Amino acid sequence: MIFKDHIVRIENIKTMQMLNNAKLDHQVIAMFMTCEGVPLQKEDVCAILEQYNSLGQHKVSHKKARALIQAKMNHFEDSELPCPTAY
């Protein structure tokens, strides 16, 4: 699956988690998601669930978090950057 060609929303991940918690096979989850318009393979479901579960296990220092937030805010305030929707 090419992720840049398809935006995976948090609702889709939550749906996969609920189906996984219901002990459905990952192949069945992949077929369900494909029917919903999210083309996935069994391996994609495994990878997405593992990666999502690993999020939040490592803490970032307050200083690093503040630097990331500041960098994001600087991006919004820069009027010289092109608008992504213009592409």
Secondary structure, 3 states (H helix, E strand, C coil): CCHHHCCCCHHHHHHHHHHHHCCCCHHHHHHHHHHCCCCCCHHHHHHHHHHHHHCCCCCCCHHHHHHHHHHHHHHHHCCCCCCHHHC
